[in-house]
């Protein structure tokens, strides 16, 4: 009997745009029947008084990701709000804490994927993915992009790219993920779950 793959969706979501996408990624993963997903968030590094000045809502009630989260799961989808076209400090701090896993090769050959949120249409959907790849390479992770599976067309502005699903939050964060962006996130979850399940059970699974 095929083993269900365990997938960790690991996010940082200051204004909950990434969290909204993460729920659609999880829905796609769970819908396959080949995998089950849990959403985690990385620890906040900003002090409470700074978050208050930024008018940040309360963080989603999610378990906090640790390096042990990585060793106890078969694959990972990282939800990343871009900062100047790169990773935010909170996610970088989490990945920087995986040195022991790198030293022991604990994550070698496990799959990983990303989805992003940017303020503008050209605010870093692709550069954020590129900035994440050195971590994947050093940890021995296998990058699984969305590729051409996105159902998006060109009739409206949407986030996302072949690198992964995405949303455009707007400069003030007022724009929420659209139906098409959520559809893309679900498609990414399904694709990633299928790939991960094949790696866990053997390429002849599906």
C-alpha contacts under 8 A as a table, 3 or more apart, distances in Angstrom:
res1	aa1	res2	aa2	distance
2	X	201	X	6.23
2	X	205	X	7.48
3	X	34	X	7.61
3	X	197	X	7.73
3	X	200	X	7.33
3	X	201	X	6.47
4	X	33	X	7.63
4	X	34	X	5.14
4	X	35	X	4.70
4	X	36	X	6.83
4	X	197	X	6.76
5	X	34	X	6.43
5	X	35	X	4.36
5	X	36	X	6.34
5	X	73	X	7.83
5	X	74	X	6.06
5	X	75	X	7.80
5	X	193	X	7.50
5	X	196	X	6.56
5	X	197	X	5.33
5	X	200	X	6.49
6	X	35	X	5.89
6	X	36	X	5.40
6	X	37	X	6.09
6	X	73	X	5.09
6	X	74	X	5.26
6	X	75	X	6.79
7	X	35	X	6.96
7	X	36	X	6.11
7	X	37	X	4.67
7	X	38	X	6.55
7	X	73	X	5.62
7	X	74	X	5.77
7	X	75	X	4.86
7	X	76	X	5.58
7	X	77	X	7.52
7	X	193	X	7.76
8	X	37	X	5.70
8	X	38	X	5.23
8	X	39	X	6.04
8	X	40	X	6.87
8	X	69	X	7.45
8	X	70	X	7.58
8	X	73	X	6.28
8	X	74	X	7.93
8	X	75	X	6.39
8	X	76	X	4.87
8	X	77	X	6.38
9	X	22	X	7.00
9	X	26	X	7.54
9	X	37	X	6.74
9	X	38	X	6.01
9	X	39	X	4.61
9	X	40	X	5.94
9	X	76	X	5.72
9	X	77	X	4.67
9	X	78	X	5.82
9	X	79	X	7.15
10	X	39	X	6.02
10	X	40	X	4.79
10	X	41	X	5.45
10	X	42	X	6.88
10	X	65	X	6.82
10	X	76	X	7.01
10	X	77	X	6.16
10	X	78	X	4.85
10	X	79	X	6.07
11	X	18	X	7.03
11	X	19	X	7.11
11	X	22	X	7.71
11	X	39	X	7.51
11	X	40	X	6.26
11	X	41	X	4.75
11	X	42	X	6.26
11	X	78	X	5.64
11	X	79	X	4.33
11	X	80	X	6.17
11	X	91	X	7.68
12	X	18	X	7.12
12	X	19	X	7.78
12	X	41	X	5.59
12	X	42	X	5.86
12	X	79	X	6.47
12	X	80	X	6.14
12	X	81	X	6.88
12	X	90	X	7.06
12	X	91	X	6.60
13	X	16	X	4.90
13	X	17	X	6.48
13	X	18	X	5.23
13	X	19	X	5.80
13	X	41	X	7.77
13	X	59	X	7.50
13	X	60	X	7.99
13	X	79	X	7.89
13	X	80	X	7.59
13	X	81	X	6.73
14	X	17	X	7.91
14	X	56	X	6.32
14	X	57	X	7.37
14	X	59	X	6.87
15	X	18	X	7.87
15	X	56	X	6.12
15	X	57	X	6.41
15	X	173	X	7.27
16	X	19	X	4.82
16	X	20	X	6.11
16	X	59	X	7.92
16	X	60	X	7.55
17	X	20	X	5.21
17	X	21	X	6.52
17	X	117	X	6.83
17	X	167	X	7.54
17	X	169	X	6.98
17	X	176	X	6.50
17	X	177	X	6.69
18	X	21	X	5.08
18	X	22	X	6.03
18	X	79	X	5.94
18	X	80	X	6.84
18	X	81	X	6.62
18	X	116	X	6.84
18	X	117	X	6.13
18	X	167	X	7.98
19	X	22	X	4.84
19	X	23	X	6.39
19	X	60	X	7.67
19	X	79	X	7.74
20	X	23	X	5.43
20	X	24	X	6.92
20	X	177	X	7.28
21	X	24	X	5.26
21	X	25	X	6.32
21	X	166	X	7.62
21	X	167	X	7.86
21	X	177	X	7.15
21	X	181	X	7.85
21	X	182	X	6.05
21	X	185	X	6.17
22	X	25	X	4.92
22	X	26	X	6.09
22	X	39	X	7.23
22	X	79	X	6.82
22	X	185	X	7.52
23	X	26	X	5.05
23	X	27	X	6.18
23	X	39	X	7.89
24	X	27	X	4.92
24	X	28	X	6.28
24	X	182	X	5.89
24	X	183	X	7.46
24	X	185	X	5.60
24	X	186	X	4.93
24	X	189	X	7.59
25	X	28	X	5.19
25	X	29	X	6.32
25	X	185	X	4.92
25	X	186	X	4.67
25	X	187	X	7.48
25	X	188	X	6.44
25	X	189	X	4.42
25	X	190	X	7.71
26	X	29	X	5.03
26	X	30	X	6.05
26	X	36	X	7.89
26	X	37	X	5.73
26	X	38	X	7.36
26	X	39	X	7.56
26	X	186	X	7.31
26	X	189	X	6.21
27	X	30	X	5.25
27	X	31	X	5.95
27	X	186	X	6.25
27	X	189	X	7.16
28	X	31	X	5.18
28	X	32	X	6.81
28	X	185	X	7.56
28	X	186	X	4.31
28	X	187	X	6.16
28	X	188	X	7.12
28	X	189	X	4.37
28	X	190	X	4.56
28	X	193	X	7.97
29	X	32	X	5.81
29	X	33	X	7.73
29	X	34	X	7.88
29	X	35	X	6.13
29	X	36	X	6.33
29	X	37	X	6.47
29	X	186	X	7.53
29	X	189	X	4.52
29	X	190	X	4.85
29	X	191	X	7.85
29	X	192	X	7.21
29	X	193	X	5.18
30	X	33	X	5.87
30	X	34	X	7.50
30	X	35	X	5.95
30	X	36	X	5.12
30	X	37	X	6.50
30	X	190	X	7.86
31	X	190	X	7.16
32	X	35	X	6.75
32	X	190	X	6.12
32	X	193	X	7.04
32	X	194	X	7.33
33	X	36	X	7.56
34	X	193	X	6.67
34	X	194	X	6.78
34	X	197	X	5.98
35	X	193	X	5.76
35	X	194	X	7.84
35	X	196	X	7.95
35	X	197	X	6.55
39	X	62	X	6.75
39	X	63	X	7.53
40	X	62	X	5.51
40	X	63	X	5.11
40	X	64	X	5.59
40	X	65	X	5.46
41	X	60	X	7.99
41	X	62	X	6.10
41	X	63	X	6.36
41	X	64	X	5.10
41	X	65	X	5.72
42	X	64	X	5.47
42	X	65	X	5.21
42	X	66	X	7.63
42	X	90	X	6.70
42	X	91	X	6.47
42	X	94	X	6.59
43	X	64	X	6.17
43	X	65	X	7.32
43	X	90	X	6.72
43	X	94	X	7.72
44	X	90	X	6.11
45	X	89	X	7.74
45	X	90	X	5.95
46	X	50	X	6.42
46	X	51	X	6.66
47	X	50	X	5.47
47	X	51	X	6.52
48	X	51	X	5.08
48	X	52	X	6.20
49	X	52	X	5.07
49	X	53	X	6.37
50	X	53	X	5.11
50	X	54	X	6.25
51	X	54	X	4.97
51	X	55	X	6.30
51	X	56	X	5.45
52	X	55	X	5.06
52	X	56	X	6.13
53	X	56	X	7.74
65	X	68	X	7.83
65	X	69	X	5.76
66	X	69	X	5.20
66	X	70	X	7.24
66	X	94	X	7.43
67	X	70	X	5.37
67	X	71	X	6.86
67	X	94	X	7.90
67	X	97	X	7.11
67	X	98	X	5.95
67	X	101	X	7.65
68	X	71	X	5.10
68	X	72	X	6.16
69	X	72	X	5.33
69	X	73	X	6.44
70	X	73	X	5.52
70	X	74	X	7.79
70	X	75	X	7.82
70	X	76	X	7.58
70	X	107	X	7.50
71	X	74	X	7.72
71	X	106	X	6.91
71	X	107	X	6.86
73	X	76	X	7.50
74	X	110	X	6.30
74	X	111	X	7.47
74	X	196	X	7.14
74	X	200	X	7.32
75	X	110	X	5.72
75	X	111	X	4.98
75	X	112	X	5.72
75	X	196	X	6.38
76	X	111	X	6.54
76	X	112	X	4.69
76	X	113	X	6.40
77	X	112	X	5.59
77	X	113	X	4.66
77	X	114	X	5.29
77	X	115	X	7.50
78	X	112	X	7.55
78	X	113	X	6.20
78	X	114	X	4.60
78	X	115	X	6.38
79	X	114	X	5.82
79	X	115	X	5.02
79	X	116	X	5.70
80	X	87	X	6.56
80	X	88	X	7.48
80	X	91	X	7.58
80	X	114	X	7.17
80	X	115	X	6.20
80	X	116	X	4.66
80	X	117	X	6.40
80	X	128	X	7.89
81	X	87	X	7.05
81	X	88	X	6.80
81	X	116	X	5.41
81	X	117	X	4.55
81	X	118	X	6.13
82	X	85	X	5.42
82	X	86	X	5.33
82	X	87	X	5.50
82	X	88	X	6.25
82	X	116	X	6.67
82	X	117	X	6.09
82	X	118	X	5.50
82	X	123	X	7.64
82	X	124	X	6.45
82	X	125	X	7.66
82	X	128	X	6.22
83	X	86	X	5.14
83	X	87	X	5.83
83	X	88	X	5.34
83	X	118	X	7.98
84	X	123	X	7.39
84	X	124	X	7.22
85	X	123	X	6.09
85	X	124	X	4.13
85	X	125	X	7.35
85	X	127	X	5.51
85	X	128	X	5.27
86	X	124	X	7.03
86	X	127	X	6.42
86	X	128	X	4.45
86	X	129	X	7.89
86	X	131	X	5.81
86	X	132	X	7.92
87	X	91	X	6.48
87	X	92	X	6.26
87	X	128	X	6.14
87	X	131	X	6.97
87	X	132	X	7.22
88	X	91	X	5.73
88	X	92	X	6.29
89	X	92	X	4.93
89	X	93	X	5.91
90	X	93	X	5.19
90	X	94	X	6.46
91	X	94	X	5.03
91	X	95	X	6.27
92	X	95	X	5.14
92	X	96	X	5.90
93	X	96	X	4.98
93	X	97	X	6.30
94	X	97	X	5.24
94	X	98	X	7.21
95	X	98	X	5.54
95	X	135	X	7.27
96	X	99	X	6.60
97	X	100	X	7.88
98	X	101	X	5.25
98	X	102	X	6.35
99	X	102	X	4.99
99	X	103	X	6.11
100	X	103	X	4.95
100	X	104	X	6.25
101	X	104	X	5.32
101	X	105	X	5.84
101	X	106	X	5.07
101	X	107	X	6.61
101	X	139	X	7.34
102	X	105	X	5.11
102	X	106	X	6.67
102	X	107	X	7.34
102	X	138	X	6.84
102	X	139	X	5.09
102	X	140	X	7.96
103	X	106	X	7.92
105	X	108	X	5.34
105	X	139	X	6.84
105	X	140	X	7.26
107	X	110	X	5.75
107	X	139	X	6.12
107	X	140	X	6.29
107	X	141	X	6.45
108	X	139	X	6.31
108	X	140	X	4.33
108	X	141	X	5.74
109	X	140	X	5.79
109	X	141	X	5.32
109	X	142	X	5.92
110	X	140	X	7.40
110	X	141	X	5.07
110	X	142	X	5.88
111	X	141	X	5.53
111	X	142	X	4.47
111	X	143	X	5.92
111	X	144	X	6.44
111	X	196	X	6.44
112	X	136	X	7.59
112	X	141	X	6.23
112	X	142	X	5.91
112	X	143	X	5.11
112	X	144	X	5.89
113	X	143	X	5.75
113	X	144	X	5.16
113	X	145	X	6.12
113	X	164	X	7.29
113	X	192	X	7.49
114	X	129	X	6.95
114	X	145	X	7.61
114	X	163	X	7.44
114	X	164	X	5.70
114	X	165	X	7.52
115	X	160	X	7.50
115	X	163	X	7.81
115	X	164	X	4.90
115	X	165	X	4.75
115	X	166	X	5.37
115	X	185	X	7.75
116	X	125	X	6.31
116	X	128	X	7.60
116	X	160	X	7.38
116	X	164	X	7.37
116	X	165	X	6.53
116	X	166	X	4.58
116	X	167	X	6.61
117	X	125	X	7.36
117	X	159	X	7.64
117	X	166	X	5.37
117	X	167	X	4.83
117	X	168	X	5.81
117	X	169	X	6.62
118	X	121	X	7.19
118	X	122	X	7.96
118	X	123	X	5.42
118	X	124	X	6.43
118	X	125	X	6.77
118	X	159	X	7.99
118	X	166	X	7.71
118	X	167	X	6.46
118	X	168	X	5.06
118	X	169	X	5.97
118	X	170	X	7.56
119	X	123	X	6.08
119	X	168	X	5.44
119	X	169	X	4.85
119	X	170	X	4.50
119	X	171	X	5.09
119	X	172	X	7.86
119	X	173	X	7.11
120	X	123	X	4.83
120	X	168	X	5.71
120	X	169	X	7.01
120	X	170	X	5.75
120	X	171	X	6.84
121	X	157	X	7.62
121	X	158	X	7.58
121	X	159	X	6.70
121	X	168	X	6.19
122	X	125	X	7.02
124	X	127	X	4.96
124	X	128	X	5.52
125	X	128	X	5.71
125	X	129	X	6.77
125	X	159	X	7.52
125	X	160	X	6.50
125	X	161	X	6.98
125	X	163	X	7.93
125	X	166	X	7.05
126	X	129	X	5.22
126	X	130	X	6.32
126	X	161	X	7.21
126	X	163	X	6.60
127	X	130	X	4.89
127	X	131	X	6.02
128	X	131	X	5.04
128	X	132	X	6.39
129	X	132	X	5.20
129	X	133	X	6.52
129	X	163	X	6.57
130	X	133	X	5.33
130	X	134	X	7.76
131	X	134	X	6.71
132	X	135	X	5.71
132	X	136	X	6.79
133	X	136	X	4.95
133	X	137	X	6.08
133	X	143	X	7.66
134	X	137	X	5.02
134	X	138	X	6.16
135	X	138	X	5.33
135	X	139	X	6.09
136	X	139	X	5.24
136	X	140	X	5.94
136	X	141	X	4.77
136	X	142	X	6.94
136	X	143	X	6.96
137	X	140	X	5.11
137	X	141	X	6.10
137	X	142	X	7.76
138	X	141	X	7.72
144	X	192	X	6.91
145	X	162	X	6.36
145	X	163	X	4.86
145	X	164	X	5.77
146	X	149	X	6.09
146	X	150	X	7.03
146	X	161	X	7.60
146	X	162	X	5.14
146	X	163	X	5.58
146	X	164	X	4.85
146	X	165	X	7.17
146	X	188	X	5.75
146	X	191	X	7.42
147	X	150	X	7.29
147	X	161	X	7.73
147	X	162	X	4.17
147	X	163	X	6.41
147	X	164	X	7.49
148	X	162	X	5.94
149	X	162	X	7.81
149	X	187	X	7.06
149	X	188	X	7.67
150	X	161	X	7.66
150	X	162	X	7.38
150	X	165	X	7.78
150	X	184	X	5.36
150	X	187	X	6.93
150	X	188	X	7.79
151	X	180	X	7.46
151	X	183	X	7.26
151	X	184	X	6.13
151	X	187	X	7.97
152	X	158	X	7.51
152	X	180	X	6.22
152	X	181	X	7.64
152	X	184	X	7.06
153	X	156	X	7.35
154	X	157	X	7.05
158	X	166	X	7.86
158	X	167	X	6.54
158	X	168	X	6.88
158	X	178	X	7.58
158	X	180	X	7.27
158	X	181	X	6.36
159	X	165	X	6.91
159	X	166	X	4.54
159	X	167	X	4.19
159	X	168	X	5.44
159	X	181	X	6.41
160	X	163	X	7.46
160	X	164	X	5.77
160	X	165	X	4.20
160	X	166	X	3.89
160	X	167	X	6.33
160	X	181	X	7.25
160	X	184	X	7.75
161	X	164	X	5.47
161	X	165	X	6.25
161	X	166	X	7.32
162	X	165	X	7.80
164	X	188	X	7.12
165	X	181	X	6.95
165	X	184	X	5.75
165	X	185	X	5.20
165	X	188	X	6.79
166	X	181	X	6.46
166	X	185	X	7.37
167	X	176	X	7.82
167	X	177	X	5.53
167	X	178	X	7.63
167	X	181	X	6.11
168	X	175	X	7.00
168	X	176	X	7.65
168	X	177	X	7.07
169	X	172	X	7.49
169	X	173	X	4.81
169	X	174	X	6.39
169	X	175	X	4.81
169	X	176	X	6.07
169	X	177	X	7.31
170	X	173	X	4.96
170	X	174	X	6.13
170	X	175	X	5.55
171	X	174	X	7.74
173	X	176	X	7.65
177	X	181	X	5.90
177	X	182	X	6.48
178	X	181	X	5.13
178	X	182	X	6.25
179	X	182	X	5.17
179	X	183	X	6.09
180	X	183	X	4.89
180	X	184	X	6.20
181	X	184	X	5.09
181	X	185	X	6.30
182	X	185	X	4.96
182	X	186	X	6.24
183	X	186	X	5.13
183	X	187	X	6.25
184	X	187	X	4.98
184	X	188	X	6.18
185	X	188	X	5.05
185	X	189	X	6.27
186	X	189	X	5.04
186	X	190	X	6.34
187	X	190	X	5.18
187	X	191	X	6.21
188	X	191	X	5.10
188	X	192	X	5.98
189	X	192	X	5.21
189	X	193	X	6.00
190	X	193	X	5.23
190	X	194	X	6.25
191	X	194	X	5.26
191	X	195	X	6.36
192	X	195	X	5.17
192	X	196	X	6.04
193	X	196	X	5.12
193	X	197	X	5.96
194	X	197	X	5.22
194	X	198	X	6.28
194	X	206	X	7.92
195	X	198	X	5.22
195	X	199	X	6.42
196	X	199	X	5.10
196	X	200	X	6.20
197	X	200	X	5.02
197	X	201	X	5.97
197	X	202	X	7.83
197	X	205	X	7.66
198	X	201	X	5.23
198	X	202	X	5.03
198	X	203	X	4.82
198	X	204	X	7.07
198	X	205	X	5.76
198	X	206	X	7.22
199	X	202	X	5.43
199	X	203	X	6.38
201	X	204	X	7.94
201	X	205	X	6.32
202	X	205	X	5.91
203	X	206	X	7.47
